[in-house]
């Protein structure tokens, strides 16, 4: 069984800025900033939850109850596989060397399998006996100079519409279909 990926740390930036949100909802009062920041975060979280697409870079983990031929990570873009650990038959946690496996990034997902000529080791039959730590998010949104410039414009627009909807519920009618169409276009591993 596979668990839902969990984030290990919060993102350092959001895909849209406070200035972009203020301009879009047409407010310029500093007392609205804290509310807008919460709504920006809520919009990102809603988009990520509904699509499986991680918008800004952060460390994540996914756990499985066993190894199988090819492991599917149903979220992304995956930027790196940082660690692959398993519980061996003696109950000890082991970390596989990167040379023991290979991975391939899909557009919004990744796949991990044993390296050529290798097979997965025997993992203890228990919940979460295999764990993969990885970094996911749009390229350029992490590191020393993070920027959301590479996040697609239609995603940013959907987030701005969500912020407007949260800020003023009357915007829900105006933007609802557009938000749904954009979210459906990015859904990972399931039919929209």
Buried (B, 14 or more C-beta within 10 A) or exposed (E): EBEEBEBEEEBEBBBBEBEBBBEBBEBEEEEBBEBBBEBBBBBBEBBBEBBBBBBBBBBBBBBBBBBEEEBBBBBBBBBBBBEBBBBEEEEEEEEBEEEBBBBEBBEBBBBBBBEEEEEBBEBBEEEBBBBBBBBBBBEBBBEEEBEBEEBBEEBBBBBBBBBBBBBEEEBBEEBEEEBEEBBEEBBBEEEE
